[in-house]
Amino acid sequence: MGLVVLLLAGAMAIIDPTATNVALPSLGSAEGFAASQATLSWAVSGYTVAFAIALVPAGRLGDRHGHRRLFVIGTSLYVLTGVAVVLAVSQAMLSISRVLHGAAGGMMIAAVFGLIQLMFTGPGRVRAIAAYTAMTGVASLVGPLAGGWLVDAAGLGTGWRWALALALPFGATALAFAGKLTSGQAPEKSGRFDILGMLLLAGAIGGCIIPLIQATGEGVPSWSWDCWSVAVVLTLAFVLWERRLGRRGLSPVLPMNLFRRAPFSLGTVSIFFAFASFGLGIYVALAILWQSGRGESALSAALVALPFSVGSILGAVISDRTAAWIGHWVVPGSLAALGAGLAVTWWILAAAPQAGSLVLAVPLFVGGLGSGAFVGPSFAAALSGVPGRDAGAAGGMVMTGQWIGTAFGGALVLVVCSRPGPGGGFGPEAAVSNGTAAVLVCATLVAAALICGAIVSFRSGDVLNRVVRGADVTPGDATPTTPAVP
């Protein structure tokens, strides 16, 4: 029952952004909320940036004060801020509520991942992660389909509100049964919480992504390079501060020694690029192409992406069997399938811009199959050998890579899709062309993920073979076969 509660919370965190994707045209239409491009970006990427920023410090708070307590607090805040989003009466209120909603979601999911790490071991953990991945696929299917239906049924004026309220009952149910959750490890309450590290990390992440959120089809704001320069400085300061705390035997928000393990460091980078492609990017690209470009309904746009979601579910279900068959090569192999599916989808759209959804079904299904098969083994491999005391921080960092990638991909796709057409306007022809280009961007991001995944598999094959096949790996086991990363 405990796993079911965690899956309900995870489903809520996936249904919300995927339903938001298909609600964007309604949210931005004159008949609806008439949201600006910046507001739409905050609704999508602002949510995911706040989600990502909250993950690592929330994971560390869970390590210190208990992941079950963090789960209850995070889920409660997620439901309350979700209600604020639905009731928003201005663009400012909507943007602020979405950011707070994302931060609460980060707290909730950090607790979910920390509890999975502590409640399950060995093959049970792999099965739990596989179940989480399968749930992600189901939720990514339910979110756009139900959200699209609600937008069409309620109309452009209020349809987006119903779509954004879709996930809230899941949170209420998860809270009702939160007492079923257990944790196999007592919380660590010694020492002070690393507030400075948390602030430096939040500033670095925000500084990297915010310029993309504020970007338009004509480019990034003039202050973007200043913001990125500050982000670089904050990143260096964060690393130095965390190293200092580690040397003094204190509790950093993110232990830097985790990055000495190739599976963790390069695996997190691979997860970043992969989720930049399929976390939101491909869904947003297809939604804009179908609705703004072809004038189809929100439900029709959701149906286009249905084969990808179905493939993702099936890929998650068979991920453990695939890993048992090909071992550590399951990570680059699944990424190759994902990249091939998206590349063929782009090729079809580029050659025949009005190609129907049936023509795209097979390549999108193959791409989804790869995405589903990738998640479970890649997360298990990235967290191999992480000590239990750092489970929350490590899991939070991997999830941060996922959600920063999701935010980055969503913002990048929105920038590509907002480019003006040859005549300077943003008509259907421009939307079709931009949506097609955005699919190519998603395929390119997968190529970067594949490079990192292949390096990890080549360098750490022996350990990863054991991990993806369900064996426990202790920190001592991982040391000799996992070279340090400079």
Steps between C-alpha positions, in 0.01 A plus 500: 500500500792734574621478140149577374498822705835601350375420151191717553720795591728434205200477268377839620839658425488364141133557420519867595772611253381272218144631533643854506669436164173447315339791689760753380312607183185552708697688763651729238191555284300822505190302601687345790748661739683692224829413667819649358791294370689566825203383708472182296871436554464552874200266504713224344868566568459715812319208659774254406785733604348547846442123513866436419634760745302346786609141444851491650437708814172319553677166467754607761221621730343157464831336594513712816137516612331202336377447144147410607459833678636680194260305279196613701613864504595507131182329382281729709670809358476359150123464527456847653715678240324302226171647618658848485602436137149395403349809666755747353343832394806666348810401307721595795297282737514213253879525456571528874261216583660275239847564643382423854315196365823374345700556820244301699514226237877482538461447875244227441698310236826526694322322782359242257843414365660501845233258627550269200872493576437410866191279477636267229831324435648282227250362246216659697647845439539435129137381484387806697683734261358306204150539649566870545612524138194312377281731705677794339405365159137446601484849652655657191225327302215597731614861545480624140199286405287600800633855491425535129150362549435746785625796295276404206200425722518813715612733221791739464378731776517258795632176350856567614384532862340156490811353335728643769272366775514149359777369728378641832281199600811278479668715765202488731492119473875468562470714815214287629718187491839656589494306828582184301849631424798365694870578501780259578744763622484748788535865396832677554440808717857587595664820375353804333314502174706643213290811429777681313558201275129478426486871406810476279359195321161667449667812360719301263210296361269799472767711336555238232135442410318832559641669186359214293161537667494870411626438146286546191535388142717805437758396757588516868472824703790744495583422863536125438880493481526693826264248658697204365828654624356533848379138479854382421638691800229360727572147375870533581418647840261213567760237414767665718260541792377142481860370485586710805210356700593148394863544612380627838277198550179703485182430300504668156174521310670303222808289588761568231651152537194366315636652180816289523292207376461487124154337509368782719660798327479402133177312564340818634616692192356230274170518688502880458527484120258210465226671701565826316384308196203298622411646841298783348673596177351253255151537649509881479634488144224266380228691689596834343546349155160330509296773670660829392632368168223272379209642696411166656336454840690450826382138514628438146838639602506264797415203278799574277734445795308192618733245330798657677329466838391142429854412394633658818274284714600182317867596514480545876324165543769311308796705623606245762482213247691706246764579760531130591551424130752766391630619838650847530450570129130547571565872566667593168278249316180659627634846416581383148139385457371831638724703269415291195127534563518879533734536203263305274205704631683821405592359157137414425376843610773679304420301183121515539391784737136387487575135580226339709533364848487138379816551294681626810369226729779244444804730544339668801425159652862392452619826657266451794619141540856628533404770751319251723782245489754772583365643824508209745846362416655847465374612841605173665845526340547866595422421865712185521729496802348811662501465883161494670580819694527686167201333334284811511769736374613264222148414392413869513797587277409236241143623503633857474682397185172359370294808578758759398523311173122502474492876565784563256338293227158656552641854492716425196207353307281801585773734375527305173122489462459874557719608208318732256433376148657638179244783492567596859179352639417183687254322277420131456779452245758634746360280777533188285856589397604586856338190646688283251828673590426444869471124440850509348626686808360219718677237289829692529471513878468120505829474310675689782340267756615198298863613505501531880312172547742313275802634691354386832417155362851461356684618814287334770355196329573241770328690780211613283436146380433402861290809572265487202448127563382571854806432718592730788826692461668648804734800486795268544391286208473795270837658576742277310298482178362855494777745409492843661383786283723812514 
